[in-house]
Amino acid sequence: MSDDLILRVVSKFLIPVIVLFGLYVQFHGEYGPGGGFQAGVILGSAVILYLLVFGADAAHAVVPTRWLRWQAAAGVLLYAGTGVATVLLGGNFLDYDVLANSPVAGQHLGIILIELGVMLTVSSTIALLAMLFAESPEEP
Amino acid sequence: MIEELIDVLLLVALLLVALQVIGSRGLLAAIMTFGAFSLVCAGLFITLDAVDVAFTEAAVGAGVATLLMLAALRRCGGEPEESPRVHWGGLVTVLVLGGLLVWGIRDLPPVGLADNPAHEHVAPRYLEQSGTEIGIPNVVTSVLASYRGFDTLGEVVVIFTAGLGVWLLLSGRRPEEEE
């Protein structure tokens, strides 16, 4: 979409940093601000920046919308599936205590799983929305 | 002292940007200014120590929402009629409702007091017990992911459904070109 050399070069440097920061926010959410939602938004922003600078066709090649749709559904399934797993293991829905040997370990595992689900759904939905809107509306 | 100064600066900036959004001619300028409004909001959330919310506001409000509105503008095209008229009925309604809200502020408890109602319900239990029950230093994550896990599941489903709806609306009209 953009022919600006500076924009392209700076984006090439920035996008990996943005993705890395998104992953940091995801995995550091236990200690600092952040979590699945914020990480998902940041990862989605990286895709949007790529889309804006390199155009819709290049972005479709990197992250196909078919893949994004599956990812969005997989996130919800992972989250709800964690809840179903706790029920099958004898606890309440989304009561992570039963997931591991000790309640605290179970809570840690459960939170990591559901935050991963949130991140998958949020990042793919945001990227999907941007991709759908970016498609050229001129040739219906 | 310095905190009050920052608060006043941010609130004045918020007001100025809001007036600019209302006064801007053309939707493009309004959308871009609205992004700036979200960014100032994110700064205010940081002064309120709500860094998680500030993250989200900066990324979604200033970034993604602005882009989506720009894309919608490009897709739908066109600007509204040249000079929008003042709708007196709407103006009076908004002024009365806004006045009522400002009046209602007088009955709110002061910001940040430890014995405010909001801090006496479940918050003490979260603060005291989450360290041993969940074992995570960030209480916000404990509340969102574990104590209120069901709410967060609902939010994720809402996001998924919104994305699904947009996908069905925007990609379903060219069935012969479906892969």
Chai-1 contact restraints between the chains, C-beta under 6 A:
chainA,res_idxA,chainB,res_idxB,connection_type,confidence,min_distance_angstrom,max_distance_angstrom,comment,restraint_id
A,G29,B,T141,contact,1.0,0.0,6.0,A-B,restraint_1
A,E30,B,I136,contact,1.0,0.0,6.0,A-B,restraint_2
A,E30,B,N138,contact,1.0,0.0,6.0,A-B,restraint_3
A,E30,B,T141,contact,1.0,0.0,6.0,A-B,restraint_4
A,Y31,B,P137,contact,1.0,0.0,6.0,A-B,restraint_5
A,Y31,B,N138,contact,1.0,0.0,6.0,A-B,restraint_6
A,P33,B,V51,contact,1.0,0.0,6.0,A-B,restraint_7
A,P33,B,D52,contact,1.0,0.0,6.0,A-B,restraint_8
A,G35,B,T141,contact,1.0,0.0,6.0,A-B,restraint_9
A,Q38,B,F55,contact,1.0,0.0,6.0,A-B,restraint_10
A,Q38,B,T56,contact,1.0,0.0,6.0,A-B,restraint_11
A,V41,B,A59,contact,1.0,0.0,6.0,A-B,restraint_12
A,V41,B,V60,contact,1.0,0.0,6.0,A-B,restraint_13
A,S45,B,A59,contact,1.0,0.0,6.0,A-B,restraint_14
A,S45,B,G63,contact,1.0,0.0,6.0,A-B,restraint_15
A,I48,B,L67,contact,1.0,0.0,6.0,A-B,restraint_16
A,A72,B,F160,contact,1.0,0.0,6.0,A-B,restraint_17
A,A72,B,G163,contact,1.0,0.0,6.0,A-B,restraint_18
A,V76,B,V156,contact,1.0,0.0,6.0,A-B,restraint_19
A,V76,B,V157,contact,1.0,0.0,6.0,A-B,restraint_20
A,V76,B,F160,contact,1.0,0.0,6.0,A-B,restraint_21
A,Y79,B,L153,contact,1.0,0.0,6.0,A-B,restraint_22
A,Y79,B,V156,contact,1.0,0.0,6.0,A-B,restraint_23
A,L94,B,G149,contact,1.0,0.0,6.0,A-B,restraint_24
A,L94,B,F150,contact,1.0,0.0,6.0,A-B,restraint_25
A,V104,B,G135,contact,1.0,0.0,6.0,A-B,restraint_26
A,Q107,B,I134,contact,1.0,0.0,6.0,A-B,restraint_27
A,Q107,B,S146,contact,1.0,0.0,6.0,A-B,restraint_28
A,I111,B,A145,contact,1.0,0.0,6.0,A-B,restraint_29
A,I114,B,A145,contact,1.0,0.0,6.0,A-B,restraint_30
A,V118,B,V156,contact,1.0,0.0,6.0,A-B,restraint_31
A,T121,B,V156,contact,1.0,0.0,6.0,A-B,restraint_32
A,T121,B,I159,contact,1.0,0.0,6.0,A-B,restraint_33
A,T121,B,F160,contact,1.0,0.0,6.0,A-B,restraint_34
A,V122,B,I159,contact,1.0,0.0,6.0,A-B,restraint_35
A,T125,B,I159,contact,1.0,0.0,6.0,A-B,restraint_36
A,T125,B,G163,contact,1.0,0.0,6.0,A-B,restraint_37
A,I126,B,V64,contact,1.0,0.0,6.0,A-B,restraint_38
A,L128,B,G163,contact,1.0,0.0,6.0,A-B,restraint_39
A,L129,B,V166,contact,1.0,0.0,6.0,A-B,restraint_40
A,L132,B,V166,contact,1.0,0.0,6.0,A-B,restraint_41
A,L132,B,L170,contact,1.0,0.0,6.0,A-B,restraint_42
A,F133,B,A71,contact,1.0,0.0,6.0,A-B,restraint_43
A,P137,B,R75,contact,1.0,0.0,6.0,A-B,restraint_44
